[in-house]
Amino acid sequence: MAHLGEMDVDRSLARALLRLALGLNLLLHGLVRVPILGKFAEGMAREFSATVLPGSLVRAFALCLPFAETIIGALLVIGLWQRAVLAAGMLMMTALLFGTALLQHWDVLTQQMLYVFLYAALLATRSWDRWSFDAR
């Protein structure tokens, strides 16, 4: 049976690795889109043209999204301002969920809900954090 201290280390390690993986995923989502920002924004505007969302709003969101992903991802990787960053990530996902539901892309929405769960799990387990700039 594992010693209580070992279980704490295991929880902290699991959380740190989950935070690192989610952060890298998001960081790279943003970084690969920045060089093709205009093309990305126009593609998203085209995809949403049949919805009630105005094209200018979709385009503005698409122009901001890669930068939000990059910043949130980088801050997750280093573990800085985690409460605010995780909340921002969940709000970003909520906006993406809204758009995905308008498009009726239910398979994508299911994948996005997994991201929401990961953000919630990291937020709920902040007390286990040992390896970050925010470590308690």
N, CA, C and O of each residue as an XYZ file, in Angstrom:
544
protein
N       0.837     -1.187      0.000
C       0.000      0.000      0.000
C       0.883      1.253      0.000
O       1.863      1.340      0.740
N       0.521      2.197     -0.828
C       1.323      3.416     -0.957
C       1.211      4.271      0.298
O       0.141      4.388      0.894
N       2.305      4.851      0.679
C       2.349      5.767      1.810
C       1.602      7.046      1.434
O       1.585      7.442      0.269
N       0.987      7.683      2.422
C       0.193      8.898      2.168
C       1.016      9.969      1.450
O       0.512     10.641      0.551
N       2.282     10.127      1.848
C       3.145     11.110      1.196
C       3.398     10.783     -0.263
O       3.469     11.684     -1.099
N       3.535      9.491     -0.579
C       3.731      9.076     -1.971
C       2.493      9.366     -2.810
O       2.600      9.762     -3.970
N       1.311      9.165     -2.214
C       0.069      9.451     -2.956
C      -0.027     10.936     -3.265
O      -0.484     11.317     -4.342
N       0.401     11.780     -2.325
C       0.400     13.221     -2.573
C       1.331     13.581     -3.718
O       0.996     14.400     -4.573
N       2.509     12.956     -3.726
C       3.470     13.205     -4.810
C       2.883     12.723     -6.136
O       2.999     13.410     -7.150
N       2.258     11.555     -6.135
C       1.656     11.018     -7.361
C       0.558     11.943     -7.887
O       0.493     12.214     -9.086
N      -0.299     12.422     -6.993
C      -1.365     13.363     -7.411
C      -0.762     14.634     -7.997
O      -1.204     15.125     -9.036
N       0.235     15.149     -7.329
C       0.883     16.374     -7.800
C       1.554     16.168     -9.154
O       1.483     17.026    -10.034
N       2.202     15.026     -9.304
C       2.853     14.717    -10.571
C       1.829     14.543    -11.692
O       2.013     15.069    -12.789
N       0.763     13.814    -11.421
C      -0.287     13.621    -12.430
C      -0.880     14.953    -12.851
O      -1.103     15.190    -14.038
N      -1.135     15.821    -11.886
C      -1.702     17.131    -12.197
C      -0.722     17.974    -13.013
O      -1.117     18.630    -13.977
N       0.543     17.958    -12.629
C       1.550     18.738    -13.358
C       1.669     18.262    -14.800
O       1.769     19.079    -15.716
N       1.660     16.963    -15.008
C       1.778     16.432    -16.372
C       0.522     16.715    -17.189
O       0.614     16.985    -18.386
N      -0.648     16.657    -16.558
C      -1.892     17.011    -17.259
C      -1.878     18.488    -17.648
O      -2.254     18.844    -18.765
N      -1.444     19.341    -16.728
C      -1.350     20.774    -17.010
C      -0.370     21.030    -18.145
O      -0.644     21.837    -19.033
N       0.769     20.350    -18.120
C       1.771     20.497    -19.183
C       1.204     20.060    -20.535
O       1.365     20.759    -21.535
N       0.544     18.909    -20.562
C      -0.010     18.395    -21.824
C      -1.097     19.312    -22.377
O      -1.105     19.615    -23.570
N      -2.013     19.755    -21.519
C      -3.070     20.650    -21.978
C      -2.488     21.985    -22.428
O      -2.906     22.547    -23.440
N      -1.526     22.481    -21.672
C      -0.897     23.749    -22.028
C      -0.171     23.681    -23.364
O      -0.302     24.586    -24.189
N       0.596     22.612    -23.585
C       1.297     22.455    -24.864
C       0.312     22.329    -26.025
O       0.514     22.913    -27.089
N      -0.750     21.565    -25.808
C      -1.771     21.410    -26.837
C      -2.323     22.769    -27.244
O      -2.409     23.086    -28.430
N      -2.691     23.559    -26.259
C      -3.286     24.863    -26.544
C      -2.260     25.835    -27.127
O      -2.559     26.568    -28.070
N      -1.065     25.836    -26.570
C       0.003     26.698    -27.075
C       0.241     26.443    -28.563
O       0.333     27.383    -29.353
N       0.340     25.177    -28.936
C       0.598     24.843    -30.338
C      -0.622     25.101    -31.225
O      -0.470     25.450    -32.395
N      -1.835     24.933    -30.674
C      -3.038     25.308    -31.432
C      -2.919     26.764    -31.892
O      -3.186     27.095    -33.047
N      -2.511     27.620    -30.952
C      -2.391     29.033    -31.279
C      -1.227     29.350    -32.189
O      -1.378     30.085    -33.165
N      -0.053     28.793    -31.873
C       1.151     29.136    -32.630
C       1.066     28.747    -34.099
O       1.563     29.478    -34.955
N       0.449     27.614    -34.410
C       0.378     27.214    -35.817
C      -0.623     28.062    -36.601
O      -0.558     28.120    -37.829
N      -1.537     28.714    -35.904
C      -2.536     29.544    -36.592
C      -2.065     30.983    -36.814
O      -2.536     31.651    -37.735
N      -1.159     31.455    -35.995
C      -0.716     32.850    -36.104
C      -0.152     33.166    -37.494
O      -0.520     34.194    -38.063
N       0.725     32.331    -38.066
C       1.266     32.668    -39.390
C       0.212     32.681    -40.506
O       0.426     33.316    -41.539
N      -0.901     32.004    -40.319
C      -1.956     31.953    -41.342
C      -3.234     32.610    -40.819
O      -4.343     32.181    -41.135
N      -3.058     33.649    -40.019
C      -4.167     34.276    -39.311
C      -5.293     34.725    -40.234
O      -6.461     34.439    -39.973
N      -4.955     35.416    -41.296
C      -5.976     35.899    -42.228
C      -6.755     34.762    -42.864
O      -7.983     34.803    -42.932
N      -6.048     33.761    -43.325
C      -6.681     32.591    -43.937
C      -7.567     31.857    -42.924
O      -8.672     31.427    -43.255
N      -7.074     31.718    -41.688
C      -7.839     31.070    -40.631
C      -9.134     31.828    -40.356
O     -10.202     31.224    -40.258
N      -9.039     33.153    -40.232
C     -10.220     33.977    -39.938
C     -11.230     33.925    -41.077
O     -12.432     33.814    -40.834
N     -10.757     34.004    -42.304
C     -11.679     33.935    -43.448
C     -12.356     32.570    -43.537
O     -13.543     32.485    -43.852
N     -11.613     31.510    -43.264
C     -12.192     30.168    -43.281
C     -13.268     30.006    -42.231
O     -14.309     29.401    -42.488
N     -13.022     30.544    -41.046
C     -14.019     30.453    -39.991
C     -15.254     31.288    -40.349
O     -16.384     30.860    -40.117
N     -15.037     32.463    -40.905
C     -16.167     33.312    -41.313
C     -17.012     32.610    -42.376
O     -18.241     32.662    -42.331
N     -16.364     31.964    -43.316
C     -17.095     31.194    -44.337
C     -17.902     30.063    -43.707
O     -19.063     29.844    -44.053
N     -17.270     29.346    -42.774
C     -17.937     28.211    -42.137
C     -19.189     28.647    -41.371
O     -20.163     27.898    -41.305
N     -19.171     29.848    -40.796
C     -20.290     30.328    -39.994
C     -21.268     31.197    -40.784
O     -22.200     31.756    -40.206
N     -21.070     31.315    -42.077
C     -21.916     32.203    -42.889
C     -23.385     31.791    -42.893
O     -24.255     32.637    -43.098
N     -23.676     30.519    -42.672
C     -25.068     30.048    -42.660
C     -25.706     30.137    -41.274
O     -26.850     29.716    -41.099
N     -24.986     30.679    -40.285
C     -25.531     30.803    -38.935
C     -26.015     32.232    -38.689
O     -25.878     33.101    -39.550
N     -26.578     32.461    -37.510
C     -27.077     33.792    -37.162
C     -25.961     34.756    -36.776
O     -26.204     35.955    -36.634
N     -24.755     34.254    -36.607
C     -23.651     35.117    -36.193
C     -23.188     36.003    -37.346
O     -22.975     35.522    -38.459
N     -23.034     37.299    -37.078
C     -22.521     38.196    -38.120
C     -21.086     37.828    -38.503
O     -20.272     37.492    -37.643
N     -20.793     37.893    -39.777
C     -19.459     37.556    -40.271
C     -18.368     38.374    -39.616
O     -17.285     37.857    -39.341
N     -18.639     39.653    -39.360
C     -17.622     40.506    -38.739
C     -17.301     40.052    -37.316
O     -16.154     40.138    -36.876
N     -18.311     39.571    -36.602
C     -18.087     39.063    -35.246
C     -17.269     37.769    -35.284
O     -16.349     37.586    -34.488
N     -17.606     36.887    -36.200
C     -16.876     35.626    -36.340
C     -15.427     35.906    -36.724
O     -14.507     35.304    -36.170
N     -15.227     36.809    -37.662
C     -13.878     37.161    -38.116
C     -13.056     37.750    -36.962
O     -11.890     37.397    -36.787
N     -13.664     38.644    -36.176
C     -12.962     39.248    -35.036
C     -12.590     38.184    -34.001
O     -11.484     38.189    -33.460
N     -13.524     37.280    -33.737
C     -13.247     36.187    -32.801
C     -12.092     35.333    -33.317
O     -11.184     34.982    -32.563
N     -12.133     35.005    -34.596
C     -11.098     34.160    -35.197
C      -9.729     34.846    -35.185
O      -8.703     34.176    -35.063
N      -9.707     36.155    -35.308
C      -8.430     36.883    -35.266
C      -7.839     36.907    -33.860
O      -6.620     36.973    -33.699
N      -8.696     36.855    -32.844
C      -8.237     36.872    -31.450
C      -7.922     35.476    -30.912
O      -7.042     35.319    -30.065
N      -8.634     34.471    -31.401
C      -8.540     33.121    -30.853
C      -7.114     32.562    -30.787
O      -6.720     32.068    -29.731
N      -6.328     32.618    -31.861
C      -4.971     32.048    -31.771
C      -4.103     32.710    -30.706
O      -3.269     32.050    -30.086
N      -4.292     34.002    -30.493
C      -3.510     34.696    -29.477
C      -3.957     34.284    -28.078
O      -3.133     34.106    -27.182
N      -5.273     34.134    -27.898
C      -5.791     33.649    -26.614
C      -5.285     32.236    -26.336
O      -4.866     31.934    -25.219
N      -5.321     31.373    -27.345
C      -4.837     30.000    -27.185
C      -3.354     29.984    -26.818
O      -2.936     29.235    -25.934
N      -2.570     30.804    -27.493
C      -1.129     30.860    -27.243
C      -0.834     31.334    -25.829
O      -0.013     30.741    -25.130
N      -1.496     32.390    -25.409
C      -1.249     32.954    -24.073
C      -1.713     31.993    -22.984
O      -0.980     31.732    -22.030
N      -2.919     31.470    -23.123
C      -3.434     30.532    -22.124
C      -2.554     29.290    -22.068
O      -2.229     28.802    -20.985
N      -2.169     28.781    -23.234
C      -1.312     27.600    -23.278
C       0.030     27.831    -22.620
O       0.491     26.996    -21.842
N       0.666     28.952    -22.918
C       1.981     29.252    -22.334
C       1.884     29.392    -20.818
O       2.741     28.892    -20.090
N       0.849     30.070    -20.348
C       0.691     30.245    -18.907
C       0.386     28.921    -18.204
O       0.805     28.707    -17.066
N      -0.340     28.036    -18.881
C      -0.579     26.706    -18.313
C       0.713     25.902    -18.229
O       0.963     25.222    -17.233
N       1.525     25.979    -19.264
C       2.787     25.228    -19.273
C       3.646     25.609    -18.069
O       4.193     24.739    -17.392
N       3.762     26.896    -17.807
C       4.609     27.314    -16.678
C       3.850     27.330    -15.352
O       4.465     27.383    -14.286
N       2.532     27.284    -15.412
C       1.745     27.248    -14.186
C       1.678     28.580    -13.474
O       1.899     28.660    -12.265
N       1.374     29.628    -14.224
C       1.290     30.969    -13.645
C      -0.151     31.461    -13.715
O      -0.807     31.337    -14.749
N      -0.635     32.018    -12.613
C      -1.993     32.562    -12.512
C      -3.049     31.508    -12.885
O      -3.984     31.787    -13.635
N      -2.881     30.310    -12.352
C      -3.687     29.173    -12.804
C      -5.196     29.361    -12.649
O      -5.943     29.000    -13.559
N      -5.667     29.906    -11.541
C      -7.112     30.064    -11.375
C      -7.687     30.916    -12.518
O      -8.657     30.519    -13.163
N      -7.101     32.054    -12.757
C      -7.589     32.953    -13.803
C      -7.409     32.339    -15.191
O      -8.294     32.453    -16.039
N      -6.274     31.694    -15.422
C      -5.981     31.109    -16.736
C      -6.926     29.946    -17.030
O      -7.436     29.829    -18.144
N      -7.160     29.092    -16.045
C      -8.080     27.962    -16.254
C      -9.510     28.460    -16.464
O     -10.241     27.916    -17.292
N      -9.906     29.484    -15.722
C     -11.237     30.066    -15.926
C     -11.339     30.675    -17.328
O     -12.354     30.511    -18.004
N     -10.294     31.374    -17.760
C     -10.283     31.949    -19.109
C     -10.365     30.858    -20.168
O     -11.069     31.001    -21.168
N      -9.642     29.768    -19.942
C      -9.689     28.641    -20.878
C     -11.088     28.046    -20.965
O     -11.555     27.702    -22.051
N     -11.751     27.926    -19.829
C     -13.115     27.383    -19.837
C     -14.086     28.339    -20.530
O     -14.990     27.900    -21.241
N     -13.903     29.636    -20.325
C     -14.757     30.607    -21.010
C     -14.505     30.594    -22.520
O     -15.442     30.714    -23.309
N     -13.251     30.450    -22.915
C     -12.928     30.329    -24.336
C     -13.606     29.091    -24.922
O     -14.177     29.145    -26.011
N     -13.540     27.983    -24.196
C     -14.184     26.758    -24.661
C     -15.702     26.930    -24.738
O     -16.343     26.378    -25.632
N     -16.271     27.684    -23.816
C     -17.713     27.934    -23.839
C     -18.099     28.685    -25.107
O     -19.118     28.380    -25.727
N     -17.294     29.659    -25.490
C     -17.554     30.383    -26.741
C     -17.444     29.437    -27.940
O     -18.264     29.488    -28.856
N     -16.432     28.583    -27.925
C     -16.271     27.612    -29.018
C     -17.428     26.613    -29.046
O     -17.892     26.232    -30.121
N     -17.893     26.189    -27.877
C     -19.033     25.271    -27.795
C     -20.283     25.905    -28.403
O     -21.046     25.249    -29.113
N     -20.476     27.171    -28.116
C     -21.639     27.889    -28.658
C     -21.613     27.856    -30.184
O     -22.612     27.524    -30.823
N     -20.479     28.200    -30.753
C     -20.363     28.190    -32.207
C     -20.503     26.800    -32.798
O     -21.140     26.621    -33.836
N     -19.915     25.828    -32.146
C     -20.000     24.448    -32.628
C     -21.436     23.948    -32.591
O     -21.868     23.228    -33.491
N     -22.180     24.328    -31.550
C     -23.588     23.930    -31.462
C     -24.411     24.600    -32.565
O     -25.308     23.977    -33.134
N     -24.109     25.867    -32.869
C     -24.808     26.534    -33.974
C     -24.573     25.810    -35.296
O     -25.463     25.733    -36.142
N     -23.375     25.286    -35.458
C     -23.048     24.545    -36.680
C     -23.580     23.107    -36.647
O     -23.564     22.405    -37.658
N     -24.040     22.691    -35.492
C     -24.547     21.334    -35.283
C     -23.475     20.278    -35.552
O     -23.757     19.218    -36.111
N     -22.266     20.578    -35.154
C     -21.151     19.633    -35.259
C     -21.023     18.920    -33.916
O     -20.127     19.221    -33.127
N     -21.918     17.981    -33.667
C     -22.028     17.351    -32.353
C     -20.806     16.508    -32.012
O     -20.459     16.385    -30.838
N     -20.152     15.929    -33.002
C     -18.952     15.137    -32.715
C     -17.819     16.043    -32.217
O     -17.081     15.678    -31.301
N     -17.691     17.205    -32.817
C     -16.673     18.168    -32.378
C     -17.033     18.708    -30.994
O     -16.158     18.889    -30.147
N     -18.309     18.962    -30.772
C     -18.757     19.468    -29.482
C     -18.411     18.480    -28.364
O     -18.020     18.888    -27.270
N     -18.554     17.199    -28.640
C     -18.193     16.178    -27.656
C     -16.704     16.263    -27.323
O     -16.329     16.152    -26.156
N     -15.867     16.453    -28.313
C     -14.425     16.611    -28.077
C     -14.158     17.871    -27.259
O     -13.317     17.865    -26.360
N     -14.867     18.941    -27.569
C     -14.680     20.188    -26.830
C     -15.095     20.038    -25.365
O     -14.493     20.648    -24.482
N     -16.120     19.227    -25.111
C     -16.535     18.988    -23.729
C     -15.436     18.281    -22.940
O     -15.320     18.479    -21.731
N     -14.643     17.474    -23.599
C     -13.511     16.835    -22.931
C     -12.503     17.900    -22.473
O     -11.961     17.812    -21.371
N     -12.261     18.893    -23.314
C     -11.381     19.998    -22.917
C     -11.955     20.720    -21.696
O     -11.220     21.038    -20.761
N     -13.259     20.979    -21.703
C     -13.896     21.640    -20.562
C     -13.677     20.813    -19.293
O     -13.371     21.361    -18.235
N     -13.835     19.504    -19.405
C     -13.617     18.625    -18.262
C     -12.172     18.723    -17.761
O     -11.936     18.773    -16.554
N     -11.217     18.751    -18.677
C      -9.813     18.849    -18.273
C      -9.527     20.172    -17.561
O      -8.818     20.200    -16.554
N     -10.081     21.266    -18.087
C      -9.928     22.561    -17.407
C     -10.536     22.499    -16.013
O      -9.927     22.964    -15.049
N     -11.746     21.924    -15.896
C     -12.423     21.833    -14.602
C     -11.623     20.964    -13.632
O     -11.502     21.298    -12.453
N     -11.078     19.853    -14.126
C     -10.288     18.963    -13.264
C      -9.043     19.680    -12.752
O      -8.691     19.556    -11.579
N      -8.387     20.420    -13.617
C      -7.199     21.159    -13.180
C      -7.562     22.254    -12.190
O      -6.835     22.480    -11.222
N      -8.662     22.926    -12.417
C      -9.095     23.976    -11.493
C      -9.472     23.381    -10.138
O      -9.128     23.938     -9.095
N     -10.172     22.258    -10.153
C     -10.615     21.618     -8.913
C      -9.466     21.017     -8.114
O      -9.608     20.783     -6.914
N      -8.338     20.767     -8.757
C      -7.203     20.127     -8.081
C      -6.027     21.075     -7.870
O      -4.887     20.635     -7.717
N      -6.303     22.364     -7.861
C      -5.213     23.331     -7.659
C      -4.464     23.098     -6.352
O      -3.272     23.393     -6.261
N      -5.143     22.576     -5.352
C      -4.480     22.336     -4.059
C      -3.413     21.243     -4.152
O      -2.583     21.121     -3.251
N      -3.420     20.457     -5.212
C      -2.410     19.408     -5.396
C      -1.159     19.930     -6.096
O      -0.181     19.199     -6.250
N      -1.188     21.181     -6.517
C      -0.095     21.740     -7.305
C       1.174     21.881     -6.472
O       1.169     22.488     -5.401
N       2.252     21.313     -6.980
C       3.571     21.445     -6.348
C       4.620     21.975     -7.311
O       5.627     22.540     -6.886
N       4.384     21.792     -8.634
C       5.409     22.103     -9.604
C       4.915     23.143    -10.609
O       4.552     22.815    -11.738
N       4.910     24.389    -10.177
C       4.538     25.497    -11.052
C       4.957     26.795    -10.376
O       5.427     26.788     -9.238
N       4.788     27.888    -11.070
C       5.071     29.178    -10.467
C       4.059     29.497     -9.372
O       4.352     30.269     -8.458
N       2.871     28.907     -9.461
C       1.826     29.127     -8.462
C       1.849     28.127     -7.325
O       0.999     28.195     -6.437
N       2.792     27.203     -7.322
C       2.785     26.096     -6.343
C       2.593     26.619     -4.922
O       3.147     27.640     -4.517
N       1.790     25.874     -4.199
C       1.479     26.273     -2.814
C       2.477     25.671     -1.858
O       2.384     25.889     -0.650
